[in-house]
């Protein structure tokens, strides 16, 4: 159940029954936090990423795929798999910005 609706450039709460809103929001947030802990990656950053950086390349990778079953990022180069990076390698071998690479 969605608790918000988009209003131009921001979000506002829907007109809903307030008796269970906090409980529903807490449950939803808890599930998202569980998934983030399991994956080791911020879901919003992951799902909205337009590019990633790796320790191998100066330029960001723009052609990649997320495999949630294998918990990997797959780097494509000219339609071929170039490299795969595990979610638990985030910050070490791949990241959303150059600054995040250790």
N, CA, C and O atoms as CSV, one atom per row, in Angstrom:
chain,resi,resn,atom,element,x,y,z
A,1,UNK,N,N,0.836,-1.186,0.000
A,1,UNK,CA,C,0.000,0.000,0.000
A,1,UNK,C,C,0.874,1.239,0.000
A,1,UNK,O,O,1.736,1.397,0.864
A,2,UNK,N,N,0.660,2.094,-0.938
A,2,UNK,CA,C,1.413,3.325,-1.028
A,2,UNK,C,C,0.828,4.357,-0.077
A,2,UNK,O,O,-0.386,4.560,-0.043
A,3,UNK,N,N,1.696,5.013,0.699
A,3,UNK,CA,C,1.260,6.000,1.679
A,3,UNK,C,C,1.378,7.430,1.174
A,3,UNK,O,O,0.835,8.351,1.783
A,4,UNK,N,N,2.094,7.622,0.051
A,4,UNK,CA,C,2.321,8.971,-0.464
A,4,UNK,C,C,1.847,9.094,-1.897
A,4,UNK,O,O,1.589,8.105,-2.583
A,5,UNK,N,N,1.740,10.350,-2.328
A,5,UNK,CA,C,1.466,10.625,-3.737
A,5,UNK,C,C,2.351,11.789,-4.146
A,5,UNK,O,O,2.657,12.665,-3.337
A,6,UNK,N,N,2.759,11.792,-5.407
A,6,UNK,CA,C,3.640,12.837,-5.906
A,6,UNK,C,C,2.830,14.071,-6.250
A,6,UNK,O,O,1.778,13.989,-6.885
A,7,UNK,N,N,3.338,15.217,-5.822
A,7,UNK,CA,C,2.702,16.507,-6.076
A,7,UNK,C,C,3.773,17.424,-6.656
A,7,UNK,O,O,4.550,18.014,-5.906
A,8,UNK,N,N,3.824,17.550,-7.961
A,8,UNK,CA,C,4.843,18.305,-8.694
A,8,UNK,C,C,6.220,17.731,-8.368
A,8,UNK,O,O,6.560,16.657,-8.863
A,9,UNK,N,N,7.022,18.415,-7.550
A,9,UNK,CA,C,8.377,17.948,-7.241
A,9,UNK,C,C,8.529,17.431,-5.820
A,9,UNK,O,O,9.653,17.253,-5.349
A,10,UNK,N,N,7.431,17.189,-5.133
A,10,UNK,CA,C,7.524,16.692,-3.766
A,10,UNK,C,C,6.480,15.609,-3.538
A,10,UNK,O,O,5.703,15.285,-4.437
A,11,UNK,N,N,6.468,15.059,-2.350
A,11,UNK,CA,C,5.514,14.019,-1.998
A,11,UNK,C,C,4.650,14.489,-0.848
A,11,UNK,O,O,5.090,15.264,0.001
A,12,UNK,N,N,3.435,14.020,-0.830
A,12,UNK,CA,C,2.553,14.315,0.299
A,12,UNK,C,C,1.823,13.038,0.668
A,12,UNK,O,O,1.682,12.126,-0.147
A,13,UNK,N,N,1.367,12.988,1.894
A,13,UNK,CA,C,0.644,11.813,2.348
A,13,UNK,C,C,-0.714,11.745,1.684
A,13,UNK,O,O,-1.381,12.761,1.488
A,14,UNK,N,N,-1.114,10.530,1.341
A,14,UNK,CA,C,-2.446,10.326,0.783
A,14,UNK,C,C,-3.491,10.526,1.885
A,14,UNK,O,O,-3.174,10.479,3.073
A,15,UNK,N,N,-4.716,10.746,1.475
A,15,UNK,CA,C,-5.820,10.806,2.432
A,15,UNK,C,C,-6.204,9.373,2.758
A,15,UNK,O,O,-6.901,8.703,1.996
A,16,UNK,N,N,-5.729,8.927,3.908
A,16,UNK,CA,C,-5.946,7.542,4.296
A,16,UNK,C,C,-6.383,7.456,5.747
A,16,UNK,O,O,-6.357,8.444,6.480
A,17,UNK,N,N,-6.777,6.281,6.141
A,17,UNK,CA,C,-7.156,6.016,7.528
A,17,UNK,C,C,-5.899,6.103,8.391
A,17,UNK,O,O,-4.994,5.281,8.244
A,18,UNK,N,N,-5.832,7.074,9.277
A,18,UNK,CA,C,-4.638,7.340,10.083
A,18,UNK,C,C,-4.438,6.359,11.230
A,18,UNK,O,O,-3.385,6.383,11.867
A,19,UNK,N,N,-5.393,5.514,11.509
A,19,UNK,CA,C,-5.263,4.629,12.666
A,19,UNK,C,C,-4.090,3.662,12.540
A,19,UNK,O,O,-3.490,3.278,13.543
A,20,UNK,N,N,-3.763,3.266,11.310
A,20,UNK,CA,C,-2.671,2.302,11.121
A,20,UNK,C,C,-1.506,2.838,10.304
A,20,UNK,O,O,-0.621,2.067,9.933
A,21,UNK,N,N,-1.477,4.129,10.013
A,21,UNK,CA,C,-0.440,4.682,9.138
A,21,UNK,C,C,0.958,4.473,9.706
A,21,UNK,O,O,1.852,4.011,8.997
A,22,UNK,N,N,1.154,4.807,10.971
A,22,UNK,CA,C,2.484,4.679,11.556
A,22,UNK,C,C,2.917,3.221,11.559
A,22,UNK,O,O,4.069,2.915,11.250
A,23,UNK,N,N,2.018,2.332,11.899
A,23,UNK,CA,C,2.348,0.906,11.905
A,23,UNK,C,C,2.698,0.424,10.499
A,23,UNK,O,O,3.678,-0.301,10.329
A,24,UNK,N,N,1.921,0.811,9.488
A,24,UNK,CA,C,2.199,0.398,8.114
A,24,UNK,C,C,3.517,0.985,7.609
A,24,UNK,O,O,4.305,0.297,6.961
A,25,UNK,N,N,3.744,2.252,7.911
A,25,UNK,CA,C,4.989,2.899,7.483
A,25,UNK,C,C,6.188,2.258,8.163
A,25,UNK,O,O,7.229,2.069,7.534
A,26,UNK,N,N,6.055,1.922,9.439
A,26,UNK,CA,C,7.139,1.276,10.168
A,26,UNK,C,C,7.434,-0.101,9.589
A,26,UNK,O,O,8.598,-0.470,9.436
A,27,UNK,N,N,6.408,-0.858,9.269
A,27,UNK,CA,C,6.591,-2.182,8.671
A,27,UNK,C,C,7.291,-2.084,7.312
A,27,UNK,O,O,8.204,-2.854,7.015
A,28,UNK,N,N,6.851,-1.128,6.497
A,28,UNK,CA,C,7.437,-0.965,5.165
A,28,UNK,C,C,8.901,-0.538,5.275
A,28,UNK,O,O,9.762,-1.078,4.581
A,29,UNK,N,N,9.176,0.421,6.141
A,29,UNK,CA,C,10.546,0.874,6.338
A,29,UNK,C,C,11.413,-0.264,6.871
A,29,UNK,O,O,12.555,-0.433,6.443
A,30,UNK,N,N,10.875,-1.035,7.796
A,30,UNK,CA,C,11.622,-2.168,8.345
A,30,UNK,C,C,11.980,-3.187,7.281
A,30,UNK,O,O,13.104,-3.689,7.258
A,31,UNK,N,N,11.034,-3.502,6.396
A,31,UNK,CA,C,11.311,-4.440,5.302
A,31,UNK,C,C,12.394,-3.909,4.373
A,31,UNK,O,O,13.289,-4.650,3.967
A,32,UNK,N,N,12.310,-2.626,4.037
A,32,UNK,CA,C,13.329,-2.028,3.166
A,32,UNK,C,C,14.696,-2.042,3.832
A,32,UNK,O,O,15.702,-2.320,3.180
A,33,UNK,N,N,14.738,-1.744,5.132
A,33,UNK,CA,C,16.015,-1.769,5.851
A,33,UNK,C,C,16.578,-3.184,5.927
A,33,UNK,O,O,17.791,-3.368,5.829
A,34,UNK,N,N,15.718,-4.187,6.099
A,34,UNK,CA,C,16.168,-5.588,6.097
A,34,UNK,C,C,16.813,-5.942,4.764
A,34,UNK,O,O,17.869,-6.573,4.729
A,35,UNK,N,N,16.176,-5.536,3.664
A,35,UNK,CA,C,16.708,-5.819,2.331
A,35,UNK,C,C,18.048,-5.115,2.135
A,35,UNK,O,O,18.992,-5.708,1.614
A,36,UNK,N,N,18.133,-3.855,2.551
A,36,UNK,CA,C,19.394,-3.120,2.417
A,36,UNK,C,C,20.511,-3.777,3.223
A,36,UNK,O,O,21.644,-3.869,2.751
A,37,UNK,N,N,20.200,-4.233,4.430
A,37,UNK,CA,C,21.220,-4.908,5.239
A,37,UNK,C,C,21.659,-6.209,4.582
A,37,UNK,O,O,22.845,-6.541,4.584
A,38,UNK,N,N,20.713,-6.941,4.024
A,38,UNK,CA,C,21.035,-8.204,3.360
A,38,UNK,C,C,21.915,-7.976,2.130
A,38,UNK,O,O,22.878,-8.707,1.899
A,39,UNK,N,N,21.569,-6.947,1.341
A,39,UNK,CA,C,22.329,-6.662,0.123
A,39,UNK,C,C,23.607,-5.887,0.399
A,39,UNK,O,O,24.588,-6.039,-0.328
A,40,UNK,N,N,23.614,-5.060,1.434
A,40,UNK,CA,C,24.761,-4.214,1.732
A,40,UNK,C,C,24.837,-2.982,0.855
A,40,UNK,O,O,25.898,-2.369,0.737
A,41,UNK,N,N,23.721,-2.610,0.235
A,41,UNK,CA,C,23.693,-1.479,-0.692
A,41,UNK,C,C,22.416,-0.670,-0.447
A,41,UNK,O,O,21.358,-1.237,-0.173
A,42,UNK,N,N,22.524,0.654,-0.548
A,42,UNK,CA,C,21.360,1.534,-0.441
A,42,UNK,C,C,20.449,1.304,-1.644
A,42,UNK,O,O,20.850,1.542,-2.783
A,43,UNK,N,N,19.224,0.842,-1.394
A,43,UNK,CA,C,18.310,0.496,-2.488
A,43,UNK,C,C,17.958,1.680,-3.380
A,43,UNK,O,O,17.884,1.527,-4.599
A,44,UNK,N,N,17.744,2.838,-2.808
A,44,UNK,CA,C,17.382,4.004,-3.620
A,44,UNK,C,C,18.528,4.358,-4.560
A,44,UNK,O,O,18.300,4.623,-5.740
A,45,UNK,N,N,19.748,4.364,-4.052
A,45,UNK,CA,C,20.898,4.634,-4.916
A,45,UNK,C,C,21.030,3.562,-5.996
A,45,UNK,O,O,21.266,3.871,-7.164
A,46,UNK,N,N,20.878,2.314,-5.599
A,46,UNK,CA,C,21.034,1.206,-6.536
A,46,UNK,C,C,20.004,1.258,-7.656
A,46,UNK,O,O,20.352,1.129,-8.829
A,47,UNK,N,N,18.757,1.444,-7.302
A,47,UNK,CA,C,17.690,1.412,-8.303
A,47,UNK,C,C,17.623,2.671,-9.163
A,47,UNK,O,O,17.056,2.646,-10.255
A,48,UNK,N,N,18.197,3.764,-8.680
A,48,UNK,CA,C,18.154,5.002,-9.464
A,48,UNK,C,C,19.487,5.328,-10.142
A,48,UNK,O,O,19.605,6.352,-10.815
A,49,UNK,N,N,20.482,4.469,-9.968
A,49,UNK,CA,C,21.815,4.728,-10.533
A,49,UNK,C,C,21.781,4.752,-12.054
A,49,UNK,O,O,21.229,3.851,-12.685
A,50,UNK,N,N,22.362,5.765,-12.625
A,50,UNK,CA,C,22.501,5.876,-14.079
A,50,UNK,C,C,23.867,5.386,-14.531
A,50,UNK,O,O,24.070,5.062,-15.701
A,51,UNK,N,N,24.814,5.335,-13.574
A,51,UNK,CA,C,26.162,4.881,-13.868
A,51,UNK,C,C,26.825,4.419,-12.577
A,51,UNK,O,O,26.414,4.799,-11.481
A,52,UNK,N,N,27.853,3.597,-12.724
A,52,UNK,CA,C,28.658,3.178,-11.587
A,52,UNK,C,C,30.124,3.352,-11.947
A,52,UNK,O,O,30.496,3.403,-13.119
A,53,UNK,N,N,30.938,3.440,-10.919
A,53,UNK,CA,C,32.387,3.546,-11.107
A,53,UNK,C,C,33.032,2.263,-10.596
A,53,UNK,O,O,32.568,1.666,-9.625
A,54,UNK,N,N,34.095,1.852,-11.255
A,54,UNK,CA,C,34.832,0.688,-10.800
A,54,UNK,C,C,36.290,1.058,-10.620
A,54,UNK,O,O,36.749,2.081,-11.128
A,55,UNK,N,N,37.009,0.228,-9.899
A,55,UNK,CA,C,38.429,0.482,-9.676
A,55,UNK,C,C,39.233,0.346,-10.963
A,55,UNK,O,O,40.359,0.841,-11.029
A,56,UNK,N,N,38.686,-0.317,-12.001
A,56,UNK,CA,C,39.420,-0.583,-13.240
A,56,UNK,C,C,39.414,0.586,-14.226
A,56,UNK,O,O,40.379,0.782,-14.965
A,57,UNK,N,N,38.341,1.354,-14.236
A,57,UNK,CA,C,38.159,2.334,-15.296
A,57,UNK,C,C,38.051,3.747,-14.747
A,57,UNK,O,O,37.537,3.971,-13.651
A,58,UNK,N,N,38.545,4.692,-15.533
A,58,UNK,CA,C,38.443,6.102,-15.160
A,58,UNK,C,C,37.026,6.608,-15.423
A,58,UNK,O,O,36.465,7.357,-14.623
A,59,UNK,N,N,36.463,6.195,-16.539
A,59,UNK,CA,C,35.107,6.626,-16.909
A,59,UNK,C,C,34.070,5.733,-16.231
A,59,UNK,O,O,34.325,4.552,-15.993
A,60,UNK,N,N,32.906,6.291,-15.921
A,60,UNK,CA,C,31.858,5.469,-15.300
A,60,UNK,C,C,31.281,4.460,-16.290
A,60,UNK,O,O,31.285,4.681,-17.500
A,61,UNK,N,N,30.794,3.367,-15.756
A,61,UNK,CA,C,30.118,2.360,-16.565
A,61,UNK,C,C,28.650,2.734,-16.646
A,61,UNK,O,O,27.992,2.936,-15.625
A,62,UNK,N,N,28.143,2.823,-17.863
A,62,UNK,CA,C,26.754,3.223,-18.065
A,62,UNK,C,C,25.870,2.068,-18.492
A,62,UNK,O,O,24.651,2.132,-18.338
A,63,UNK,N,N,26.467,1.016,-19.024
A,63,UNK,CA,C,25.708,-0.160,-19.461
A,63,UNK,C,C,25.917,-1.286,-18.455
A,63,UNK,O,O,26.858,-2.072,-18.567
A,64,UNK,N,N,25.028,-1.349,-17.480
A,64,UNK,CA,C,25.135,-2.392,-16.472
A,64,UNK,C,C,23.749,-2.912,-16.125
A,64,UNK,O,O,22.733,-2.280,-16.416
A,65,UNK,N,N,23.735,-4.057,-15.507
A,65,UNK,CA,C,22.488,-4.706,-15.116
A,65,UNK,C,C,22.614,-5.136,-13.660
A,65,UNK,O,O,23.702,-5.492,-13.207
A,66,UNK,N,N,21.526,-5.103,-12.941
A,66,UNK,CA,C,21.502,-5.538,-11.550
A,66,UNK,C,C,20.870,-6.932,-11.495
A,66,UNK,O,O,19.755,-7.128,-11.977
A,67,UNK,N,N,21.577,-7.888,-10.914
A,67,UNK,CA,C,21.042,-9.237,-10.723
A,67,UNK,C,C,20.811,-9.445,-9.227
A,67,UNK,O,O,21.746,-9.729,-8.479
A,68,UNK,N,N,19.553,-9.301,-8.799
A,68,UNK,CA,C,19.236,-9.423,-7.382
A,68,UNK,C,C,19.375,-10.861,-6.881
A,68,UNK,O,O,19.695,-11.075,-5.712
A,69,UNK,N,N,19.142,-11.840,-7.740
A,69,UNK,CA,C,19.274,-13.238,-7.318
A,69,UNK,C,C,20.713,-13.588,-6.971
A,69,UNK,O,O,20.971,-14.282,-5.988
A,70,UNK,N,N,21.646,-13.106,-7.779
A,70,UNK,CA,C,23.063,-13.392,-7.536
A,70,UNK,C,C,23.740,-12.277,-6.747
A,70,UNK,O,O,24.916,-12.384,-6.400
A,71,UNK,N,N,22.993,-11.197,-6.460
A,71,UNK,CA,C,23.518,-10.043,-5.730
A,71,UNK,C,C,24.768,-9.483,-6.396
A,71,UNK,O,O,25.811,-9.299,-5.769
A,72,UNK,N,N,24.619,-9.215,-7.707
A,72,UNK,CA,C,25.744,-8.698,-8.481
A,72,UNK,C,C,25.318,-7.563,-9.405
A,72,UNK,O,O,24.146,-7.406,-9.747
A,73,UNK,N,N,26.315,-6.785,-9.789
A,73,UNK,CA,C,26.212,-5.789,-10.844
A,73,UNK,C,C,26.961,-6.386,-12.030
A,73,UNK,O,O,28.100,-6.829,-11.888
A,74,UNK,N,N,26.332,-6.399,-13.186
A,74,UNK,CA,C,26.962,-6.955,-14.384
A,74,UNK,C,C,27.301,-5.802,-15.320
A,74,UNK,O,O,26.419,-5.050,-15.734
A,75,UNK,N,N,28.568,-5.668,-15.646
A,75,UNK,CA,C,29.071,-4.618,-16.536
A,75,UNK,C,C,29.045,-5.153,-17.965
A,75,UNK,O,O,29.665,-6.172,-18.268
A,76,UNK,N,N,28.324,-4.456,-18.832
A,76,UNK,CA,C,28.250,-4.840,-20.239
A,76,UNK,C,C,29.108,-3.912,-21.081
A,76,UNK,O,O,29.128,-2.701,-20.860
A,77,UNK,N,N,29.805,-4.473,-22.029
A,77,UNK,CA,C,30.582,-3.683,-22.977
A,77,UNK,C,C,30.291,-4.229,-24.364
A,77,UNK,O,O,30.603,-5.380,-24.669
A,78,UNK,N,N,29.696,-3.398,-25.196
A,78,UNK,CA,C,29.320,-3.797,-26.559
A,78,UNK,C,C,28.538,-5.109,-26.553
A,78,UNK,O,O,28.847,-6.030,-27.309
A,79,UNK,N,N,27.525,-5.183,-25.692
A,79,UNK,CA,C,26.597,-6.315,-25.568
A,79,UNK,C,C,27.207,-7.588,-24.988
A,79,UNK,O,O,26.532,-8.617,-24.937
A,80,UNK,N,N,28.442,-7.546,-24.556
A,80,UNK,CA,C,29.062,-8.705,-23.912
A,80,UNK,C,C,29.281,-8.403,-22.432
A,80,UNK,O,O,29.470,-7.248,-22.050
A,81,UNK,N,N,29.256,-9.438,-21.607
A,81,UNK,CA,C,29.552,-9.251,-20.191
A,81,UNK,C,C,31.039,-8.977,-20.055
A,81,UNK,O,O,31.868,-9.791,-20.461
A,82,UNK,N,N,31.369,-7.840,-19.488
A,82,UNK,CA,C,32.759,-7.447,-19.302
A,82,UNK,C,C,33.252,-7.893,-17.918
A,82,UNK,O,O,34.313,-8.507,-17.801
A,83,UNK,N,N,32.482,-7.582,-16.883
A,83,UNK,CA,C,32.852,-7.923,-15.514
A,83,UNK,C,C,31.585,-8.051,-14.673
A,83,UNK,O,O,30.530,-7.532,-15.036
A,84,UNK,N,N,31.704,-8.741,-13.562
A,84,UNK,CA,C,30.621,-8.761,-12.579
A,84,UNK,C,C,31.197,-8.354,-11.234
A,84,UNK,O,O,32.338,-8.680,-10.904
A,85,UNK,N,N,30.391,-7.638,-10.465
A,85,UNK,CA,C,30.807,-7.151,-9.159
A,85,UNK,C,C,29.755,-7.544,-8.134
A,85,UNK,O,O,28.565,-7.296,-8.330
A,86,UNK,N,N,30.186,-8.141,-7.068
A,86,UNK,CA,C,29.285,-8.550,-5.996
A,86,UNK,C,C,28.847,-7.333,-5.192
A,86,UNK,O,O,29.605,-6.375,-5.043
A,87,UNK,N,N,27.615,-7.373,-4.672
A,87,UNK,CA,C,27.135,-6.278,-3.828
A,87,UNK,C,C,28.060,-6.072,-2.629
A,87,UNK,O,O,28.258,-4.940,-2.190
A,88,UNK,N,N,28.631,-7.161,-2.095
A,88,UNK,CA,C,29.488,-6.991,-0.918
A,88,UNK,C,C,30.856,-6.386,-1.264
A,88,UNK,O,O,31.666,-6.137,-0.371
A,89,UNK,N,N,31.112,-6.153,-2.549
A,89,UNK,CA,C,32.327,-5.457,-2.976
A,89,UNK,C,C,32.096,-3.949,-3.139
A,89,UNK,O,O,32.976,-3.216,-3.591
A,90,UNK,N,N,30.891,-3.504,-2.759
A,90,UNK,CA,C,30.549,-2.079,-2.875
A,90,UNK,C,C,31.535,-1.241,-2.065
A,90,UNK,O,O,31.806,-1.538,-0.901
A,91,UNK,N,N,32.060,-0.208,-2.681
A,91,UNK,CA,C,33.012,0.684,-2.034
A,91,UNK,C,C,34.448,0.248,-2.222
A,91,UNK,O,O,35.365,1.059,-2.093
A,92,UNK,N,N,34.657,-1.031,-2.529
A,92,UNK,CA,C,36.012,-1.537,-2.735
A,92,UNK,C,C,36.320,-1.676,-4.222
A,92,UNK,O,O,37.343,-1.178,-4.691
A,93,UNK,N,N,35.444,-2.347,-4.965
A,93,UNK,CA,C,35.666,-2.562,-6.396
A,93,UNK,C,C,34.699,-1.777,-7.281
A,93,UNK,O,O,34.985,-1.541,-8.455
A,94,UNK,N,N,33.556,-1.373,-6.724
A,94,UNK,CA,C,32.601,-0.577,-7.488
A,94,UNK,C,C,31.856,0.338,-6.525
A,94,UNK,O,O,31.750,0.045,-5.334
A,95,UNK,N,N,31.335,1.455,-7.052
A,95,UNK,CA,C,30.590,2.412,-6.231
A,95,UNK,C,C,29.791,3.334,-7.142
A,95,UNK,O,O,29.932,3.290,-8.364
A,96,UNK,N,N,28.960,4.160,-6.540
A,96,UNK,CA,C,28.133,5.086,-7.295
A,96,UNK,C,C,28.882,6.376,-7.641
A,96,UNK,O,O,28.475,7.100,-8.550
A,97,UNK,N,N,29.964,6.667,-6.932
A,97,UNK,CA,C,30.807,7.830,-7.237
A,97,UNK,C,C,32.281,7.408,-7.089
A,97,UNK,O,O,32.585,6.406,-6.443
A,98,UNK,N,N,33.183,8.183,-7.692
A,98,UNK,CA,C,34.617,7.908,-7.572
A,98,UNK,C,C,35.057,8.018,-6.134
A,98,UNK,O,O,35.897,7.246,-5.673
A,99,UNK,N,N,34.483,8.995,-5.409
A,99,UNK,CA,C,34.883,9.260,-4.033
A,99,UNK,C,C,34.577,8.083,-3.091
A,99,UNK,O,O,35.244,7.921,-2.069
A,100,UNK,N,N,33.593,7.282,-3.425
A,100,UNK,CA,C,33.216,6.161,-2.572
A,100,UNK,C,C,34.165,4.971,-2.691
A,100,UNK,O,O,34.167,4.100,-1.821
A,101,UNK,N,N,34.968,4.920,-3.746
A,101,UNK,CA,C,35.901,3.813,-3.916
A,101,UNK,C,C,37.051,3.932,-2.919
A,101,UNK,O,O,37.660,4.994,-2.792
A,102,UNK,N,N,37.341,2.861,-2.227
A,102,UNK,CA,C,38.404,2.866,-1.212
A,102,UNK,C,C,39.740,2.518,-1.818
A,102,UNK,O,O,40.747,2.474,-1.110
